């Protein structure tokens, strides 16, 4: 059984984005692991393993437009099922 079962990925497009501040906010407020928050002031890529992907989406939507959203159930994949 995986501790965090949803692989959550998305792009944030906005102005004045700060990848370090986004990284720190997610790590301090949303349980999960394997966080990547990379990009520049106008575009950030997020990759995060969590059990509450909607919290990631809610937070990121406050920062700008979110798109290319992918949420995959890694537990199903580990069990040999479609994610």
Secondary structure, 3 states (H helix, E strand, C coil): CCCCCEEEEEEEECCCCCHHHHHHHHHHHCCEEEEEEEECCCEEEEEEEECCHHHHHHHHHCCCEEEEEEEEEHHHHHCCCCC
